[in-house]
Amino acid sequence: MTQQVSQFDADPLDDSRMGLLEHLAELRTRMIWIVGALLIGTVVSFFFVERAIAFITAPVEEKLIAIGPTDTIWVFFQVGFVMGAVVAMPVLVYQIVAFIAPGLYPHEKRGLFMLLPGVMVLFFVGAAFANSVMLPVAVGFLQNFLDQVIDQEWTIDRYVGFFTRIVFWIGVAFETPLVIAFLARIGLVSGPRLLGLWRQAVVIISIVAAMITPTIDPVNMTIVMLPLISLYFLGVGLAYLLYKPRAPRSFDEMDWGDSDE
């Protein structure tokens, strides 16, 4: 007769941990999903690359040039891959979250998965802000800077890199409130603590804005800084509302998964 071992007879720490091989196997599975989603998204995006390039270069208001024989091919694949990553982003984010979720409490896992739609929405809001507000101002400034003595002819490969860098990092920066809210919910940060660090936060935001901003003028830097500072204080407000002290993991709170009743 097969002897059944009760879940309460087992060592809870052993049951709640995955071995190294299990972690590696899970990581491999997650990576297969991520690579597959990127490949499918990129292949689908190839059909729309020409229209995407026309949209990306619209703020320049003139046709950009390619100075190398393979520049256009490189730009084609670069834009296709970036679009493919955007298309595959829901799968990418889900797989990353699912990989780190086993180390969280059950209620923390639920909260993390509930944030996924917000992650996507805020990223696209940030990308739209960068494209519709930041880039037209930046492009106008750069095109008119020293235009009396320098005839500017921009190349398509450098402009595409410039565009994707700005849009991507602004999209990531718009995730700040959700990140702070989640960290507050699991007890790692609190509203009063973050509010007390507002001076340091402004300095860090200034440095980040200077790194993201493509120009040296204060107007563009201010356009980047103001939303980032607003997002930080929005996160502080959410931290006040959602903060919950993190209690030590107890036996009763172990996530046992599926077990026989």
Secondary structure as UniProt FT lines:
FT   HELIX           7..9
FT   HELIX           12..15
FT   HELIX           20..45
FT   HELIX           46..48
FT   HELIX           49..56
FT   HELIX           58..60
FT   TURN            69..70
FT   HELIX           71..100
FT   HELIX           101..103
FT   HELIX           106..114
FT   HELIX           116..129
FT   HELIX           130..134
FT   HELIX           135..144
FT   TURN            145..149
FT   HELIX           156..173
FT   TURN            174..175
FT   HELIX           176..185
FT   TURN            186..187
FT   HELIX           191..196
FT   HELIX           198..212
FT   HELIX           218..242
FT   HELIX           251..253
//
